[in-house]
Amino acid sequence: MKQPYINAEKAKGVPENIILWRHVLKNISIALSSITFQKFSDIFIDFIAVDVLFGLGGLGSLLKWSFIREIDPPYGIVVQFNYHLFFVVTFIMILLFMAFSMGIGVIKGILDPRVSTNER
């Protein structure tokens, strides 16, 4: 709010809410959207850890169930890896991250057309 272009808009007599919407929010939207994706991924990973710890029945539990433990008396505990379940759950998580990342990229392009990955 103390930047020179904000002070220039105030000097022109532009109302405060228009300055906020057109200038301030437009300039912070790119950084805010990047932080939003990082926080979404952090919360998603934390949810998977909580799901494994408390057995809520979500993706974390499915990942836990991909490691099958069987008690075999001559050998003790035998751990088997169900790679089909593990890869399906991992693929779903990757698709969620990619979809959210692409959505953030589209939102960034709409908010600020200068942000572009197409170089000509």
Secondary structure, DSSP 8 states (H G I E B T S, - for coil): --SHHHHHHHHHT--HHHHIIIIIHHHHHHHHHHHHHHHHHHHHHHHHHHHHHHT-SSHHHHHHHTEEEEEETTTEEEEEE-HHHHHHHHHHHHHHHHHHHHHHHHHHHHH-TT--S---
